Amino acid sequence: MNPVEPVDPLDEEAARLHRAKVWGGADRTLWRTQVDGTVGTRLRELADWAETSGHGEAPLDTYGDGLVEELERRAAEELGLPAAVFFPTGTMAQQVALRCWAGRTGSSAVALHPLAHPEVHEGGALAAVSGLRTVHPTDAPRLPTAEEVREHPEPFGTLMLELPLRDAGFVLPSWEELTEVVEAARERDAVVHFDGARLWECPTHFGRPLAEIAGLADSVYVSFYKSLGGHSGAVLAGPEDVMAEARVWRHRYGGQVFQQYPAALSALRGLDEELPRLPSYVAHARVVADAVREALTEAGTGWFRIHPETPHTHQFRVWLPYDAEELTAASLALTEATGTVLFRRWFTPGADGPPGVAVTELTVAGPGLEWTAEDVKSAVRDFLAQLG
């Protein structure tokens, strides 16, 4: 690949753009991120797909009609739920869902995991914006058990389950555990909401179709960019009366956007092209995880961890006993030297994590299907060589 000019490591914004340019221009990678490429490239790809899929002559949407309505119908059909509402962000979609359920249950308390997205990545929005209160049935790095839900000492109106739980390592319960947890919530007269930002990739682990999984919940949120490669946007799906109220709150929250056809088009493309391929990504992620484990073992690196040992989705975590900045530099150096991306950024765990280690996330998508186990092991060896 063409060399990229080095940047001042103290300029974090310049360093971020440098990494994006190097990794985005790589010849070989396990997956392409949503920030790889350029504006022109992405727009041309979307325009080409619009023409070939028959959407090129569709009228432009206005305040949620046209292509947005088509996307809502398609998403509701895929999830097997009565109705769906398109939102510009998942944060807004879930705020609205939980607010609607609080009005119906008479309880502002939401039971969820302390590692769930609203608790970690939304700046306390549930309380600050929607007046909701959260309780935690467990703080273990997994979804709560039925017993923990059943015996939680505080009342709550909604149980929110993030499937998979990303900040615990993209982990899922078993199908039996999930159904038992839902039943435990019902015993408490609580409704169940799925934070399904990555629900699209769960059927392989559960051995159940998407609609059967979504059918366990009273409402479901799904993202269009986390698994399906869309530009942005989300859908909230559930009963027709709740979705009708959700449309009212969407407008109040500022989500009634004038035109959203690029996001809607990219989401429809994801449903057509990426959704059918996700099972193959999940299956190959297990091949990649095994190969990374074998290569690290053969290299004698000492302690390391692949988590989960067998990935539940097409994403998993790798832990190594090095400084995060050192590992990120090695990841970048590997791409600059070979044109191959294996790992990207590494991070130091939070205050409750083990000291002296770093973690990264690996995703296996379309480009990764071309990698054999030996390809992965070779890339791991080349990466370790960059650590000196």
C-alpha positions in Angstrom: 0.0 0.0 0.0 1.1 3.6 -0.4 3.0 5.1 2.5 1.2 7.7 4.7 3.1 10.6 6.2 3.7 10.2 9.9 2.0 12.6 12.4 2.8 14.1 15.7 1.7 11.5 18.3 0.8 14.3 20.7 -1.9 15.6 18.4 -4.7 13.1 19.1 -7.1 14.3 16.4 -4.4 14.1 13.8 -3.4 10.7 15.1 -7.0 9.5 14.8 -7.3 10.7 11.2 -3.9 9.1 10.4 -5.1 5.8 11.8 -8.4 6.0 9.8 -6.5 6.8 6.6 -4.0 3.9 7.1 -6.6 1.3 8.1 -9.2 2.6 5.7 -6.9 2.3 2.8 -5.6 -1.2 3.7 -5.5 -3.9 1.0 -6.7 -6.6 3.4 -8.9 -6.5 6.5 -11.3 -8.6 8.5 -14.0 -5.9 8.2 -14.6 -2.5 6.9 -15.7 0.1 9.5 -18.3 2.8 9.0 -15.5 5.4 8.8 -13.4 3.7 6.1 -13.6 5.2 2.7 -14.5 8.7 1.5 -17.7 10.7 1.1 -17.6 10.4 -2.7 -17.0 6.6 -2.6 -19.8 6.0 -0.2 -22.3 8.2 -2.1 -21.5 6.5 -5.4 -21.9 3.1 -3.9 -25.3 4.0 -2.5 -26.4 5.6 -5.7 -25.4 2.5 -7.7 -27.4 0.3 -5.3 -30.4 2.6 -5.5 -30.5 2.1 -9.3 -29.9 -1.6 -9.4 -32.5 -2.3 -6.6 -35.2 -0.2 -8.3 -35.2 2.7 -5.8 -33.5 5.1 -8.1 -36.7 6.7 -9.3 -38.4 6.7 -5.9 -39.7 10.1 -4.7 -37.8 11.9 -1.9 -39.2 11.4 1.5 -40.8 14.2 3.6 -41.1 13.9 7.3 -41.1 10.1 7.4 -43.1 9.0 4.3 -41.9 7.1 1.2 -38.7 5.2 1.7 -38.8 5.6 5.4 -42.3 4.0 5.5 -41.0 1.2 3.3 -38.1 0.6 5.7 -40.5 0.6 8.7 -42.7 -2.1 7.0 -39.7 -4.2 6.1 -38.1 -4.0 9.6 -41.4 -4.9 11.3 -41.7 -7.9 8.9 -38.2 -9.1 9.6 -38.8 -8.8 13.4 -42.2 -10.4 13.2 -43.7 -7.5 15.1 -46.9 -5.5 14.4 -45.4 -2.1 13.7 -42.1 -0.2 13.6 -41.0 3.5 13.8 -37.8 4.8 12.3 -35.6 7.0 14.5 -32.4 9.0 13.7 -30.6 7.4 16.6 -30.9 4.4 18.9 -30.5 6.6 21.9 -33.7 8.4 21.0 -35.5 5.3 20.1 -34.9 3.7 23.5 -35.6 6.8 25.4 -39.0 6.9 23.8 -39.7 3.2 24.2 -38.9 3.3 27.9 -40.9 6.5 28.4 -43.9 4.9 26.7 -43.7 1.8 28.9 -43.3 3.9 32.1 -46.6 5.6 31.3 -48.3 2.3 30.8 -46.8 0.5 33.8 -47.0 3.4 36.2 -43.3 2.9 37.1 -40.4 5.0 36.1 -37.9 2.4 37.2 -36.0 0.4 34.5 -34.0 -2.7 35.4 -31.0 -3.1 33.2 -27.3 -4.0 33.4 -24.8 -1.4 34.6 -22.8 -2.1 31.4 -25.8 -1.5 29.2 -25.5 1.3 26.6 -27.7 3.9 28.4 -25.7 3.6 31.5 -22.2 3.8 29.9 -22.5 5.7 26.7 -25.5 8.2 26.9 -24.5 10.7 29.6 -27.2 9.8 32.0 -29.9 10.6 29.5 -32.6 8.3 30.9 -32.7 10.3 34.1 -31.7 13.8 32.7 -34.0 13.8 29.7 -36.8 11.2 30.4 -37.1 11.3 34.1 -36.5 7.5 34.4 -34.6 5.7 37.2 -32.5 2.6 36.7 -31.9 -0.4 38.9 -29.4 -3.2 38.4 -30.4 -6.9 38.9 -26.7 -7.9 38.6 -23.2 -6.4 38.0 -21.7 -9.6 36.8 -20.3 -9.4 33.2 -23.3 -11.2 31.7 -27.0 -10.8 31.3 -29.0 -11.2 34.5 -30.4 -14.6 35.5 -34.1 -15.3 36.1 -33.4 -15.7 39.8 -31.7 -12.2 39.9 -34.7 -10.7 38.1 -37.2 -12.5 40.2 -35.5 -11.7 43.6 -34.4 -8.1 42.9 -35.6 -6.2 46.0 -36.8 -3.0 44.2 -39.9 -2.8 42.0 -39.5 -1.9 38.3 -41.8 -1.5 35.4 -39.5 -2.5 32.5 -36.7 -5.0 32.2 -34.3 -3.9 29.4 -32.0 -6.6 28.0 -29.1 -5.7 25.7 -28.6 -8.5 23.2 -25.7 -9.0 22.9 -24.2 -7.2 25.9 -21.4 -5.4 24.1 -19.4 -4.0 26.9 -19.1 -7.4 28.6 -17.7 -8.8 25.4 -20.7 -9.2 23.0 -22.1 -11.9 25.3 -25.5 -13.7 25.1 -27.3 -16.0 27.4 -28.5 -19.4 26.2 -32.0 -19.6 24.7 -33.3 -21.3 27.8 -31.8 -18.6 30.1 -33.3 -15.8 27.9 -36.8 -17.3 28.0 -36.5 -17.9 31.8 -35.5 -14.2 32.3 -38.4 -13.0 30.3 -40.8 -15.2 32.2 -39.3 -13.9 35.5 -40.0 -10.3 34.4 -43.6 -11.3 33.5 -44.1 -12.7 36.9 -43.3 -9.3 38.3 -45.8 -7.7 35.9 -42.9 -5.9 34.2 -42.7 -5.4 30.4 -39.6 -6.5 28.5 -37.7 -4.3 26.1 -34.7 -5.6 24.0 -31.8 -3.3 23.3 -31.2 -5.2 20.0 -28.6 -2.8 18.4 -26.9 -6.0 17.3 -29.9 -8.4 17.5 -29.5 -9.1 13.8 -26.6 -11.4 14.4 -28.1 -13.4 17.3 -30.0 -16.2 15.6 -26.9 -18.3 15.1 -26.2 -18.4 18.8 -29.8 -19.0 19.9 -30.6 -21.4 17.1 -33.9 -19.6 16.5 -35.1 -17.2 13.8 -35.0 -13.5 14.3 -38.8 -13.1 14.6 -38.9 -15.8 17.4 -36.2 -14.0 19.3 -37.9 -10.6 18.9 -41.2 -12.1 19.8 -40.1 -12.7 23.4 -40.1 -8.9 24.0 -42.8 -6.3 24.2 -40.7 -3.9 22.2 -37.4 -4.1 20.3 -34.9 -1.6 19.1 -32.5 -2.5 16.3 -29.7 -0.4 14.7 -29.0 -0.2 11.0 -25.3 0.7 11.1 -23.8 -1.6 13.8 -24.4 -4.9 11.9 -25.9 -4.0 8.6 -23.5 -1.3 7.3 -26.1 1.5 7.1 -25.2 5.1 7.4 -27.2 5.7 10.6 -30.7 5.3 12.0 -32.6 2.8 14.1 -36.1 1.2 14.3 -38.3 0.7 17.4 -40.8 -2.1 16.9 -43.7 -3.4 18.9 -47.5 -3.1 19.4 -49.3 -0.7 17.1 -50.7 1.5 19.9 -47.2 1.8 21.5 -45.7 2.7 18.2 -48.3 5.3 17.6 -47.4 7.0 20.8 -43.7 6.6 20.0 -44.3 8.7 16.8 -45.7 11.5 19.0 -42.6 11.3 21.3 -40.2 11.1 18.4 -41.5 14.5 17.2 -41.2 15.9 20.7 -37.7 14.7 21.0 -36.7 16.4 17.8 -36.5 13.2 15.7 -39.1 14.1 13.0 -36.4 14.8 10.4 -37.4 16.5 7.2 -35.6 14.1 4.8 -33.8 10.8 5.6 -33.6 9.0 2.3 -29.8 8.4 2.4 -30.1 6.7 5.8 -33.2 4.8 4.8 -31.7 3.6 1.5 -28.5 2.4 3.2 -30.6 0.5 5.8 -32.7 -1.2 3.1 -29.4 -2.2 1.4 -28.2 -3.6 4.7 -31.4 -5.7 5.0 -31.0 -7.0 1.5 -27.3 -7.6 1.4 -25.8 -7.9 4.9 -28.6 -9.5 6.9 -28.5 -12.8 4.9 -24.7 -13.0 5.3 -24.6 -12.5 9.1 -24.8 -16.2 9.9 -21.6 -16.8 7.8 -19.9 -14.0 9.6 -20.7 -15.5 13.0 -19.5 -18.9 11.9 -16.2 -17.6 10.5 -15.6 -15.4 13.6 -15.3 -18.8 15.5 -12.6 -19.9 13.0 -10.8 -16.5 13.4 -11.0 -16.7 17.2 -9.5 -20.2 17.3 -6.7 -19.2 15.0 -5.8 -16.1 17.1 -5.8 -18.3 20.2 -3.5 -20.9 18.5 -1.1 -18.3 17.2 -0.8 -16.6 20.6 -0.3 -19.9 22.3 2.4 -21.0 19.8 4.1 -17.6 20.2 4.4 -18.1 23.9 3.1 -14.6 24.7 2.1 -15.6 28.2 -1.3 -14.6 29.5 -3.9 -13.7 27.0 -7.6 -14.1 26.6 -10.1 -14.5 23.8 -13.6 -13.6 25.1 -16.0 -15.3 24.6 -13.9 -18.4 23.9 -16.4 -19.3 21.2 -17.8 -16.0 19.9 -21.6 -15.6 20.4 -21.8 -13.2 17.5 -19.4 -12.0 14.7 -17.6 -9.8 17.3 -15.4 -10.8 20.2 -12.6 -9.4 22.4 -8.9 -10.1 22.7 -6.9 -9.2 25.8 -3.1 -9.0 25.9 -0.6 -8.0 28.8 0.7 -4.9 27.1 0.2 -1.2 27.2 -2.7 -0.1 25.0 -0.8 2.6 23.2 2.0 0.1 22.4 -0.5 -2.4 20.9 -2.2 0.3 18.9 1.1 1.4 17.5 1.9 -2.2 16.6 -1.5 -2.6 14.9 -0.8 0.5 12.8 2.7 -0.5 12.0 1.5 -3.9 10.8 -0.8 -2.2 8.3 1.8 0.2 7.1 4.3 -2.6 6.6 2.1 -5.2 5.0 -1.2 -3.6 3.9 -3.1 -5.9 6.3 -5.4 -4.9 9.2 -5.7 -7.5 12.0 -6.3 -5.4 15.1 -7.2 -1.7 15.3 -7.3 0.4 18.5 -6.6 -1.1 21.9 -7.9 0.2 25.2 -7.1 0.1 28.8 -9.9 -1.4 30.9 -11.8 0.7 33.4 -10.9 1.1 37.1 -12.3 -2.3 37.9 -10.3 -4.1 35.2 -7.0 -5.9 35.7 -3.9 -3.7 35.6 -1.2 -4.1 32.9 -3.5 -5.4 30.2 -5.3 -4.0 27.1 -8.3 -5.1 25.2 -9.5 -4.7 21.6 -12.5 -5.8 19.6 -12.4 -8.0 16.5 -15.2 -8.1 14.0 -15.5 -10.6 11.1 -17.5 -9.4 8.2 -17.5 -9.8 4.4 -13.8 -9.2 3.8 -12.9 -11.6 6.6 -14.5 -14.6 4.9 -11.5 -14.7 2.6 -9.1 -15.3 5.5 -8.1 -18.9 6.2 -7.1 -19.9 9.7 -3.4 -19.9 8.5 -3.9 -16.3 7.2 -5.0 -15.3 10.6 -2.1 -17.0 12.3 0.3 -15.4 10.0 -1.1 -12.0 10.6 -0.9 -12.5 14.4 2.8 -13.5 14.0 3.5 -10.4 12.0 1.7 -8.3 14.5 3.7 -9.7 17.4 6.9 -9.0 15.4 5.9 -5.3 15.5 6.1 -5.4 19.3 9.8 -6.2 19.2 
